[in-house]
C-alpha cells in the first residue's frame, strides 16, 4: 500500500474522541472532495514546450583556442626575435607603444591646467621617467641616441634634463663568449690566433684580459699585450648592435616623424643626417680612418703637434667591428685632483708612455716579481709617489687652452670636427718638460665641413664677437634661420644682445593659476624658438647639429674645471686667424683678412677685461668664473624663450 492510499484511508476513517466520562464517542464525519488529489503521472511532451539544447561552450572554446594560438605564436616570435634578431622586434614594439602613450599623454594634458595631472611639471616628470626606462631597457644604440640628446638637453624641460644626465653611466659589458663570437665572425679565427695571445700562460705568447676595462653603449675595450710587447686597446663592438641597427634607426625615424607632425616642430628633415652619423659610428673602419686623418692634421699643425696626441691604429688587427689601437696611460679629464696635485714622478720625467717615458719604472733585480704579474695589466701609479698623494702637477689653464685650441682648429682650419669630446674621451698626460699633453680617443663621430661653409662659419663667429648684425643676419638668413639673435646665443653659449630682445615677464606675485598659465606660455615659447632657429629646413646646414654639440661639451668642460680660460675669445681668435691661414682662399682676400684680424684682436680686448674681472672675483670667493656668469645669463635669457637651464650636462 502506498503512502497516498494510507493518507486517504486515514482521512475517511471516523475519528473518535474520549468523553469526560471516559467513553469514546465518534466525532462528525469529514468529507474530502474527490478531485482534490490526482494520481502521479509524468507530464505529456506537448505540455513541456520546445526542448532546450545542451550547453556546448563553443564560443568559449573558440576564444580559448585563439588565446592559446596567439600565446604560442607570440612565444615563438619572441624566441626567434631574441635568438636571431637580438630582440629587435621586441625593442621596436616597446618603442612604438611607449611613444604612443607619451604622445597621447601630451595631447591630452599639455595645457595650463591638465585634466589628468596636477601640473605640466608632473606630466614632464612621468614621461621623462618612461623615456629613461625605455632607453635603459633597450640599451645599445638607444643609449647612444640618449647621449646624443643629452648633449642638447638644455632646450628640454628640467625633468628631461635630469633624466638625460644619467645617460653617461657605464653600460653593462657583454660576456666573453659574445666577444669571442664577434672576433671569430670578423677574422675567421680565434682571439688567440688573431692577437697571438694565450689565456693559460703559454711561453712566447701575449696576454689578454677577458674582462673589459671599459664598456659603452656600442662597444667595450679590452687590454692586451701582444707577442712583441706592445700594449693595445682592443675595441670590440657588442654582437647585438649590428642586428639591432636597422630596426633601431627605423624606429627612430618613425617616432621622430610622428612627433614632428604632432607637435609642429620641423626637425624631421634632420633625421636622415643624424641617422647616417649614428650608423657610421658603428663602423670601426670608418673610425680608424677618422683617427688617422686627425693624427695627420694635428702633426701638420705646429701650434698643436707637440700638445695633442692621437693613438696609433693597427689596421692589421682591425676590422669593421674590431679596432686595435695603442694603449694609452693617462688621467681622465674629470679627475681634476689628479691633474693638479703635485708631481712626484721625478725631475724631467713624464707620465707613463708620454714622449718616450717608459710605461714601467726600472725593476730592482734583488726584488723577485710574482709570476702572475705577466698575465695582468700592471697598475702604473708610481709617479704619484708614496700613498698615491701626487698628481700630474699641471695647470688647468694650460690643459683647457689646449682643448679649445684643438677643437677650434678642427672647426675653422681642418674642417674635420670630433663631435663627442666629453671628459671620458680625453686623457691628460705630463710631458718631461712639465707641459700637458691631451690625448683624444673615440673617433667614431665626426662631421666634415666643406671649405665654403667653414669660411662662412668663421665669418659668423667674427660677426658675433664684433656685434656685426648685418653680417650676422645675412649669414643666418642664408641658413634659413628666422631669428638670428636666438641662434647667435645658442652658438656662443651665452646671451647675444645684438638685436631686439623681448622683456621678461616676471612671475613673482602671481597666483597658482596664473603661474600655471605663465608656465604653459613659456613651454609654447620654447617650441616657437625651435621653429625660428630651424626656420627653412631646406637651407639649414645639417653640420650645425653636431657643431653645436661640440661647442656645448667644450663649454661644459671649461665650466667643470672652473673656467680657467676665456673660451669665447680663443674660439673667436681661431675663427679670425683661419680666414688668414686657409690655403683655399685667394691671396688678395687673405691679405684683407689679415688687416681685419689685427683690428679684431683689439676688439677682443674688452672680452679679456671681463674675463679677468671674473677671475679676480673668483679668487676672492665672491662669485663663480666666466663660464658660470655666462651660464647664469643664459638661464635668464632662456626663460624668455620658455627654457629652464638648471642642470649640468655631466651631472650623471
DRENGU-114097 format. One record per residue (C-alpha): residue number from 1; x, y, z. Coordinates in nm, 3 decimals. Example, Ala and Ser with C-alpha at 12.3 -4.5 7.8 and 13.67 -1.06 7.14 Angstrom:
   pator         u         v         w
       1     1.230    -0.450     0.780
       2     1.367    -0.106     0.714
***
This chain:
   pator         u         v         w
       1     0.000     0.000     0.000
       2     0.136     0.340    -0.095
       3     0.172     0.646     0.120
       4    -0.110     0.818    -0.069
       5    -0.355     0.532    -0.008
       6    -0.273     0.528     0.362
       7    -0.329     0.901     0.389
       8    -0.663     0.876     0.207
       9    -0.793     0.596     0.438
      10    -0.693     0.789     0.746
      11    -0.885     1.084     0.616
      12    -1.207     0.887     0.550
      13    -1.192     0.687     0.879
      14    -1.420     0.826     1.154
      15    -1.235     0.987     1.433
      16    -1.328     0.917     1.794
      17    -1.253     1.119     2.100
      18    -1.292     1.041     2.468
      19    -1.578     1.196     2.662
      20    -1.537     1.337     3.009
      21    -1.690     1.021     3.144
      22    -1.420     0.812     2.979
      23    -1.639     0.666     2.700
      24    -1.506     0.703     2.347
      25    -1.755     0.860     2.104
      26    -1.724     0.920     1.727
      27    -1.679     1.281     1.601
      28    -1.865     1.427     1.299
      29    -1.759     1.280     0.962
      30    -1.511     1.477     0.741
      31    -1.559     1.452     0.364
      32    -1.281     1.512     0.103
      33    -1.352     1.646    -0.249
      34    -1.284     1.363    -0.488
      35    -1.093     1.586    -0.736
      36    -0.852     1.729    -0.481
      37    -0.588     1.457    -0.535
      38    -0.461     1.329    -0.869
      39    -0.252     1.026    -0.944
      40     0.123     1.083    -1.002
      41     0.182     1.052    -1.377
      42     0.459     1.205    -1.596
      43     0.366     1.521    -1.794
      44     0.294     1.493    -2.164
      45     0.569     1.606    -2.405
      46     0.336     1.866    -2.559
      47     0.298     2.043    -2.225
      48     0.674     2.090    -2.178
      49     0.738     2.328    -2.474
      50     1.040     2.323    -2.705
      51     1.345     2.135    -2.579
      52     1.649     2.345    -2.466
      53     1.974     2.237    -2.636
      54     2.257     2.128    -2.407
      55     2.538     2.386    -2.343
      56     2.836     2.315    -2.567
      57     3.060     2.622    -2.477
      58     3.155     2.653    -2.844
      59     3.235     3.029    -2.834
      60     3.433     2.995    -2.512
      61     3.639     2.711    -2.655
      62     3.693     2.909    -2.976
      63     3.827     3.212    -2.789
      64     4.037     2.991    -2.564
      65     4.188     2.827    -2.873
      66     4.257     3.171    -3.019
      67     4.420     3.279    -2.694
      68     4.637     2.965    -2.687
      69     4.735     3.006    -3.054
      70     4.816     3.374    -3.001
      71     5.024     3.291    -2.692
      72     5.214     3.019    -2.877
      73     5.270     3.247    -3.179
      74     5.387     3.530    -2.952
      75     5.622     3.296    -2.769
      76     5.765     3.161    -3.095
      77     5.810     3.510    -3.241
      78     5.970     3.629    -2.916
      79     6.206     3.332    -2.912
      80     6.305     3.375    -3.276
      81     6.344     3.752    -3.227
      82     6.564     3.704    -2.922
      83     6.770     3.421    -3.072
      84     6.824     3.551    -3.426
      85     6.743     3.925    -3.425
      86     6.884     4.037    -3.087
      87     6.532     4.132    -2.964
      88     6.498     4.396    -3.237
      89     6.123     4.338    -3.287
      90     6.058     4.345    -2.913
      91     6.255     4.668    -2.873
      92     6.072     4.830    -3.165
      93     5.730     4.727    -3.031
      94     5.827     4.865    -2.690
      95     5.935     5.191    -2.853
      96     5.614     5.236    -3.052
      97     5.386     5.152    -2.760
      98     5.564     5.394    -2.527
      99     5.580     5.660    -2.798
     100     5.204     5.632    -2.846
     101     5.144     5.652    -2.472
     102     5.360     5.964    -2.435
     103     5.202     6.130    -2.740
     104     4.851     6.074    -2.604
     105     4.956     6.196    -2.260
     106     5.090     6.524    -2.400
     107     4.799     6.568    -2.640
     108     4.553     6.540    -2.351
     109     4.749     6.712    -2.071
     110     4.973     6.973    -2.233
     111     4.768     7.273    -2.125
     112     4.775     7.522    -1.835
     113     4.552     7.303    -1.615
     114     4.598     6.937    -1.720
     115     4.285     6.726    -1.665
     116     4.483     6.410    -1.571
     117     4.780     6.560    -1.385
     118     4.847     6.812    -1.112
     119     5.062     7.031    -1.340
     120     5.263     7.038    -1.662
     121     5.571     6.966    -1.448
     122     5.413     6.638    -1.335
     123     5.341     6.547    -1.698
     124     5.705     6.612    -1.789
     125     5.831     6.413    -1.488
     126     5.636     6.095    -1.558
     127     5.714     6.098    -1.929
     128     6.083     6.160    -1.861
     129     6.083     5.854    -1.635
     130     5.907     5.649    -1.904
     131     6.164     5.752    -2.162
     132     6.451     5.677    -1.924
     133     6.316     5.326    -1.866
     134     6.282     5.272    -2.242
     135     6.640     5.377    -2.317
     136     6.783     5.160    -2.043
     137     6.569     4.857    -2.127
     138     6.655     4.875    -2.497
     139     7.022     4.966    -2.446
     140     7.262     4.957    -2.742
     141     7.202     5.231    -2.996
     142     6.919     5.371    -2.783
     143     7.175     5.467    -2.519
     144     7.384     5.632    -2.791
     145     7.076     5.828    -2.905
     146     7.008     5.922    -2.543
     147     7.363     6.052    -2.506
     148     7.327     6.249    -2.830
     149     7.008     6.411    -2.700
     150     7.164     6.463    -2.357
     151     7.427     6.697    -2.500
     152     7.143     6.917    -2.633
     153     6.910     6.859    -2.338
     154     6.936     7.224    -2.235
     155     6.642     7.303    -2.463
     156     6.428     7.042    -2.285
     157     6.226     7.086    -1.963
     158     6.424     7.040    -1.638
     159     6.268     6.699    -1.574
     160     6.413     6.570    -1.902
     161     6.748     6.736    -1.831
     162     6.775     6.541    -1.505
     163     6.683     6.216    -1.679
     164     6.930     6.259    -1.966
     165     7.212     6.349    -1.727
     166     7.212     5.979    -1.627
     167     7.288     5.868    -1.983
     168     7.667     5.885    -1.928
     169     7.688     5.597    -1.683
     170     7.889     5.294    -1.796
     171     7.682     5.043    -1.992
     172     7.688     4.674    -1.888
     173     7.953     4.468    -2.069
     174     7.889     4.155    -2.273
     175     8.008     3.810    -2.172
     176     8.336     3.682    -2.314
     177     8.158     3.422    -2.530
     178     7.985     3.705    -2.722
     179     8.314     3.891    -2.758
     180     8.481     3.578    -2.893
     181     8.199     3.525    -3.146
     182     8.247     3.876    -3.289
     183     8.622     3.818    -3.334
     184     8.563     3.479    -3.500
     185     8.295     3.621    -3.731
     186     8.514     3.911    -3.845
     187     8.852     3.734    -3.870
     188     8.754     3.370    -3.911
     189     8.996     3.282    -3.628
     190     9.000     3.267    -3.250
     191     9.126     3.560    -3.038
     192     9.437     3.357    -2.956
     193     9.522     3.324    -3.326
     194     9.433     3.683    -3.423
     195     9.627     3.857    -3.146
     196     9.887     3.590    -3.067
     197     9.781     3.565    -2.703
     198     9.734     3.284    -2.458
     199     9.494     3.264    -2.166
     200     9.680     2.989    -1.986
     201    10.027     3.149    -1.970
     202    10.190     2.967    -2.262
     203    10.552     3.087    -2.309
     204    10.625     3.317    -2.603
     205    10.266     3.431    -2.629
     206    10.097     3.758    -2.542
     207     9.820     3.802    -2.286
     208     9.470     3.947    -2.300
     209     9.210     4.030    -2.038
     210     8.869     3.869    -2.080
     211     8.705     4.132    -1.861
     212     8.660     4.468    -2.033
     213     8.837     4.776    -1.896
     214     8.553     5.000    -2.018
     215     8.208     4.941    -2.160
     216     7.992     5.186    -2.356
     217     7.661     5.164    -2.539
     218     7.805     5.024    -2.864
     219     8.139     4.861    -2.773
     220     8.372     4.758    -2.493
     221     8.751     4.782    -2.459
     222     8.986     4.501    -2.354
     223     9.355     4.535    -2.265
     224     9.614     4.306    -2.425
     225     9.990     4.271    -2.458
     226    10.095     4.133    -2.795
     227    10.379     3.888    -2.854
     228    10.620     4.171    -2.941
     229    10.546     4.350    -2.614
     230    10.315     4.622    -2.750
     231    10.022     4.705    -2.522
     232     9.698     4.761    -2.712
     233     9.338     4.860    -2.651
     234     9.105     4.623    -2.840
     235     8.768     4.786    -2.900
     236     8.507     4.521    -2.977
     237     8.155     4.602    -3.089
     238     7.876     4.435    -2.896
     239     7.745     4.146    -3.103
     240     7.379     4.252    -3.097
     241     7.443     4.604    -3.233
     242     7.475     4.506    -3.600
     243     7.142     4.318    -3.583
     244     6.964     4.598    -3.400
     245     7.100     4.888    -3.605
     246     6.850     4.889    -3.894
     247     6.547     4.835    -3.670
     248     6.657     5.100    -3.417
     249     6.720     5.365    -3.681
     250     6.388     5.285    -3.850
     251     6.202     5.318    -3.518
     252     6.387     5.646    -3.453
     253     6.275     5.784    -3.791
     254     5.910     5.681    -3.745
     255     5.878     5.817    -3.391
     256     6.051     6.143    -3.488
     257     5.822     6.186    -3.788
     258     5.509     6.138    -3.574
     259     5.628     6.379    -3.307
     260     5.734     6.647    -3.553
     261     5.385     6.639    -3.703
     262     5.206     6.605    -3.372
     263     5.384     6.896    -3.201
     264     5.451     7.107    -3.510
     265     5.831     7.122    -3.470
     266     6.010     7.096    -3.808
     267     6.302     6.871    -3.723
     268     6.222     6.553    -3.917
     269     6.432     6.664    -4.214
     270     6.740     6.646    -3.986
     271     6.678     6.280    -3.902
     272     6.841     6.120    -4.212
     273     7.166     6.310    -4.145
     274     7.164     6.216    -3.775
     275     7.089     5.853    -3.860
     276     7.377     5.845    -4.108
     277     7.620     5.975    -3.845
     278     7.498     5.726    -3.584
     279     7.527     5.443    -3.836
     280     7.885     5.542    -3.924
     281     7.972     5.540    -3.555
     282     7.922     5.162    -3.555
     283     8.170     5.118    -3.843
     284     8.515     5.081    -3.685
     285     8.691     5.100    -4.021
     286     8.544     5.449    -4.054
     287     8.660     5.529    -3.700
     288     9.013     5.412    -3.785
     289     9.014     5.641    -4.091
     290     8.895     5.937    -3.882
     291     9.165     5.869    -3.624
     292     9.442     5.852    -3.885
     293     9.312     6.165    -4.059
     294     9.310     6.362    -3.735
     295     9.658     6.237    -3.643
     296     9.789     6.360    -3.979
     297     9.617     6.701    -3.947
     298     9.747     6.754    -3.592
     299    10.100     6.654    -3.695
     300    10.089     6.914    -3.973
     301     9.981     7.200    -3.746
     302    10.279     7.349    -3.549
     303    10.050     7.500    -3.286
     304     9.916     7.156    -3.191
     305    10.163     6.882    -3.283
     306    10.350     6.881    -2.950
     307    10.039     6.934    -2.738
     308     9.790     6.680    -2.877
     309     9.834     6.306    -2.931
     310     9.616     6.065    -3.130
     311     9.681     5.693    -3.053
     312     9.804     5.479    -3.341
     313     9.564     5.230    -3.501
     314     9.687     4.885    -3.602
     315     9.498     4.810    -3.924
     316     9.620     4.451    -3.950
     317     9.440     4.375    -3.621
     318     9.125     4.573    -3.702
     319     8.801     4.508    -3.888
     320     8.453     4.658    -3.923
     321     8.362     4.559    -3.566
     322     8.706     4.530    -3.403
     323     8.959     4.811    -3.373
     324     9.300     4.767    -3.218
     325     9.486     5.081    -3.114
     326     9.782     5.178    -2.899
     327     9.712     5.153    -2.526
     328     9.740     5.493    -2.358
     329     9.800     5.563    -1.989
     330     9.664     5.894    -1.870
     331     9.433     6.080    -1.635
     332     9.073     6.136    -1.737
     333     8.965     6.494    -1.770
     334     8.708     6.458    -1.493
     335     8.982     6.370    -1.238
     336     9.067     6.732    -1.161
     337     9.260     6.649    -0.842
     338     9.495     6.405    -1.015
     339     9.566     6.663    -1.285
     340     9.659     6.941    -1.044
     341     9.821     6.768    -0.743
     342    10.200     6.792    -0.700
     343    10.415     6.587    -0.940
     344    10.617     6.313    -0.766
     345    10.742     6.124    -1.070
     346    11.094     6.262    -1.081
     347    11.283     6.551    -1.242
     348    11.246     6.583    -1.620
     349    11.023     6.276    -1.626
     350    10.687     6.248    -1.792
     351    10.386     6.035    -1.705
     352    10.392     5.672    -1.827
     353    10.416     5.639    -2.207
     354    10.436     6.013    -2.277
     355    10.711     6.113    -2.527
     356    10.942     5.820    -2.472
     357    10.886     5.789    -2.098
     358    10.880     5.414    -2.019
     359    10.549     5.268    -1.911
     360    10.705     5.096    -1.611
     361    10.990     5.208    -1.382
     362    11.313     5.001    -1.376
     363    11.272     4.695    -1.154
     364    11.528     4.607    -0.891
     365    11.693     4.269    -0.960
     366    11.700     4.191    -0.589
     367    11.320     4.203    -0.559
     368    11.155     3.895    -0.712
     369    10.839     3.963    -0.913
     370    10.533     3.744    -0.867
     371    10.485     3.513    -1.167
     372    10.120     3.611    -1.225
     373    10.214     3.976    -1.294
     374    10.283     3.885    -1.660
     375     9.922     3.783    -1.710
     376     9.767     4.110    -1.588
     377     9.790     4.472    -1.685
     378    10.027     4.646    -1.438
     379     9.888     4.931    -1.232
     380    10.117     5.225    -1.305
     381    10.079     5.467    -1.015
     382    10.448     5.501    -0.923
     383    10.451     5.862    -1.045
     384    10.200     5.953    -0.771
     385    10.458     5.883    -0.503
     386    10.402     5.734    -0.160
     387    10.035     5.667    -0.070
     388     9.931     5.790    -0.417
     389     9.917     6.151    -0.297
     390    10.077     6.302    -0.604
     391     9.938     6.408    -0.938
     392    10.045     6.540    -1.277
     393    10.120     6.885    -1.135
     394     9.963     7.061    -1.437
     395     9.789     7.392    -1.483
     396     9.419     7.367    -1.565
     397     9.459     7.677    -1.779
     398     9.718     7.503    -1.998
     399     9.501     7.192    -2.024
     400     9.188     7.382    -2.121
     401     9.374     7.611    -2.363
     402     9.500     7.305    -2.549
     403     9.149     7.164    -2.566
     404     8.988     7.483    -2.700
     405     9.275     7.525    -2.948
     406     9.228     7.169    -3.076
     407     8.854     7.186    -3.136
     408     8.870     7.540    -3.275
     409     9.134     7.425    -3.525
     410     8.908     7.135    -3.621
     411     8.616     7.370    -3.690
     412     8.786     7.663    -3.863
     413     9.106     7.518    -4.012
     414     9.075     7.143    -4.068
     415     8.704     7.108    -4.140
     416     8.707     6.771    -3.958
     417     8.524     6.800    -3.625
     418     8.526     6.543    -3.345
     419     8.167     6.562    -3.212
     420     8.198     6.363    -2.889
     421     8.468     6.538    -2.679
     422     8.317     6.457    -2.340
     423     8.559     6.400    -2.046
     424     8.559     6.022    -2.091
     425     8.719     6.059    -2.435
     426     9.005     6.284    -2.322
     427     9.321     6.174    -2.137
     428     9.577     6.414    -1.991
     429     9.949     6.323    -1.972
     430    10.255     6.510    -1.847
     431    10.548     6.561    -2.083
     432    10.906     6.556    -1.948
     433    10.907     6.936    -1.994
     434    10.626     6.965    -1.738
     435    10.367     7.072    -2.000
     436    10.035     6.891    -2.055
     437     9.959     6.666    -2.349
     438     9.599     6.599    -2.447
     439     9.516     6.252    -2.582
     440     9.195     6.229    -2.787
     441     9.024     5.891    -2.832
     442     8.694     5.756    -2.972
     443     8.691     5.898    -3.325
     444     8.365     5.740    -3.439
     445     8.150     6.054    -3.459
     446     8.294     6.317    -3.696
     447     8.147     6.567    -3.940
     448     8.314     6.720    -4.244
     449     8.277     7.094    -4.317
     450     8.314     7.194    -4.680
     451     8.553     7.492    -4.734
     452     8.273     7.733    -4.830
     453     8.067     7.654    -4.522
     454     8.378     7.654    -4.300
     455     8.474     8.008    -4.410
     456     8.115     8.121    -4.367
     457     8.106     7.981    -4.015
     458     8.433     8.161    -3.929
     459     8.282     8.490    -4.053
     460     7.972     8.418    -3.845
     461     8.184     8.385    -3.530
     462     8.367     8.710    -3.602
     463     8.034     8.885    -3.654
     464     7.911     8.751    -3.320
     465     8.205     8.895    -3.126
     466     8.204     9.234    -3.303
     467     7.822     9.275    -3.299
     468     7.821     9.296    -3.678
     469     7.445     9.246    -3.701
     470     7.439     9.299    -4.077
     471     7.676     9.010    -4.149
     472     7.516     8.804    -3.876
     473     7.166     8.848    -4.021
     474     7.284     8.786    -4.376
     475     7.454     8.454    -4.290
     476     7.170     8.340    -4.063
     477     6.914     8.417    -4.334
     478     7.115     8.213    -4.584
     479     7.098     7.923    -4.338
     480     6.718     7.951    -4.312
     481     6.725     8.089    -3.955
     482     6.435     8.324    -3.880
     483     6.568     8.463    -3.550
     484     6.940     8.543    -3.568
     485     6.965     8.651    -3.202
     486     6.841     8.319    -3.065
     487     7.074     8.127    -3.294
     488     7.366     8.353    -3.202
     489     7.306     8.288    -2.833
     490     7.294     7.912    -2.896
     491     7.626     7.934    -3.084
     492     7.809     8.145    -2.826
     493     7.655     7.954    -2.533
     494     7.584     8.298    -2.388
     495     7.314     8.563    -2.446
     496     7.356     8.768    -2.763
     497     7.213     9.122    -2.726
     498     7.281     9.247    -3.076
     499     6.917     9.270    -3.177
     500     6.582     9.329    -3.013
     501     6.507     9.105    -2.716
     502     6.165     9.074    -2.562
     503     6.144     9.179    -2.198
     504     6.099     8.910    -1.947
     505     5.767     8.896    -1.767
     506     5.815     8.824    -1.401
     507     5.615     8.558    -1.223
     508     5.656     8.696    -0.872
     509     5.328     8.773    -0.702
     510     5.120     8.560    -0.939
     511     4.855     8.320    -0.814
     512     4.889     7.945    -0.859
     513     4.654     7.950    -1.157
     514     4.840     8.244    -1.315
     515     5.174     8.068    -1.262
     516     5.037     7.762    -1.444
     517     4.927     7.984    -1.732
     518     5.270     8.151    -1.741
     519     5.447     7.813    -1.736
     520     5.235     7.698    -2.030
     521     5.320     8.018    -2.221
     522     5.692     7.951    -2.162
     523     5.658     7.599    -2.298
     524     5.486     7.733    -2.608
     525     5.757     7.998    -2.647
     526     6.024     7.726    -2.636
     527     5.857     7.543    -2.922
     528     5.833     7.868    -3.118
     529     6.206     7.935    -3.057
     530     6.299     7.595    -3.200
     531     6.087     7.664    -3.508
     532     6.254     8.003    -3.552
     533     6.604     7.854    -3.530
     534     6.527     7.577    -3.777
     535     6.326     7.811    -3.999
     536     6.364     7.690    -4.356
     537     6.464     7.325    -4.317
     538     6.586     7.301    -4.674
     539     6.855     7.568    -4.613
     540     6.960     7.471    -4.261
     541     7.318     7.327    -4.257
     542     7.297     6.981    -4.103
     543     7.653     7.010    -3.971
     544     7.538     7.272    -3.720
     545     7.366     6.999    -3.517
     546     7.696     6.836    -3.427
     547     7.900     7.158    -3.422
     548     7.662     7.286    -3.155
     549     7.710     6.960    -2.967
     550     8.089     7.007    -2.975
     551     8.065     7.368    -2.853
     552     7.832     7.273    -2.570
     553     8.059     6.992    -2.446
     554     8.371     7.210    -2.459
     555     8.188     7.483    -2.267
     556     8.081     7.227    -2.005
     557     8.440     7.101    -1.977
     558     8.567     7.454    -1.917
     559     8.296     7.520    -1.660
     560     8.371     7.191    -1.483
     561     8.740     7.285    -1.449
     562     8.649     7.623    -1.301
     563     8.653     7.841    -1.617
     564     9.035     7.867    -1.635
     565     9.032     8.016    -1.990
     566     8.837     8.270    -2.195
     567     8.684     8.010    -2.426
     568     8.488     8.258    -2.637
     569     8.795     8.471    -2.712
     570     9.016     8.171    -2.803
     571     8.748     8.032    -3.036
     572     8.699     8.374    -3.197
     573     9.074     8.415    -3.249
     574     9.093     8.082    -3.433
     575     8.795     8.181    -3.648
     576     8.961     8.506    -3.749
     577     9.308     8.357    -3.797
     578     9.169     8.069    -4.007
     579     9.050     8.325    -4.266
     580     9.416     8.429    -4.299
     581     9.577     8.083    -4.293
     582     9.324     7.895    -4.509
     583     9.514     7.755    -4.811
     584     9.200     7.751    -5.028
     585     9.139     8.132    -5.017
     586     9.274     8.377    -5.281
     587     9.584     8.570    -5.176
     588     9.412     8.910    -5.203
     589     9.134     8.802    -4.972
     590     9.383     8.657    -4.723
     591     9.567     8.991    -4.712
     592     9.239     9.176    -4.645
     593     9.155     8.924    -4.374
     594     9.496     8.982    -4.212
     595     9.416     9.351    -4.166
     596     9.074     9.264    -4.026
     597     9.238     9.015    -3.791
     598     9.458     9.287    -3.635
     599     9.151     9.503    -3.571
     600     8.964     9.200    -3.439
     601     9.234     9.132    -3.178
     602     9.196     9.486    -3.047
     603     8.818     9.449    -3.025
     604     8.853     9.131    -2.820
     605     9.050     9.321    -2.555
     606     8.718     9.405    -2.385
     607     8.646     9.034    -2.355
     608     8.975     8.994    -2.166
     609     8.877     9.270    -1.924
     610     8.555     9.087    -1.834
     611     8.741     8.755    -1.805
     612     8.999     8.892    -1.560
     613     8.726     9.065    -1.360
     614     8.555     8.728    -1.308
     615     8.889     8.562    -1.222
     616     8.966     8.817    -0.950
     617     8.616     8.780    -0.813
     618     8.659     8.402    -0.818
     619     8.992     8.422    -0.631
     620     8.826     8.640    -0.366
     621     8.543     8.384    -0.339
     622     8.286     8.649    -0.431
     623     8.141     8.458    -0.725
     624     8.196     8.200    -0.997
     625     8.408     8.206    -1.310
     626     8.332     8.346    -1.652
     627     8.151     8.032    -1.767
     628     7.935     8.045    -1.453
     629     7.836     8.402    -1.537
     630     7.762     8.303    -1.895
     631     7.554     8.010    -1.772
     632     7.354     8.240    -1.539
     633     7.294     8.488    -1.822
     634     7.187     8.202    -2.049
     635     6.943     8.082    -1.785
     636     6.782     8.424    -1.764
     637     6.762     8.463    -2.141
     638     6.637     8.108    -2.185
     639     6.345     8.177    -1.953
     640     6.229     8.437    -2.201
     641     6.219     8.154    -2.455
     642     6.045     7.907    -2.225
     643     6.355     7.701    -2.143
     644     6.487     7.637    -1.792
     645     6.862     7.565    -1.779
     646     6.938     7.430    -1.436
     647     7.123     7.101    -1.483
     648     7.488     7.041    -1.557
     649     7.523     6.827    -1.868
     650     7.771     6.591    -1.694
     651     7.585     6.558    -1.365
     652     7.540     6.182    -1.418
***
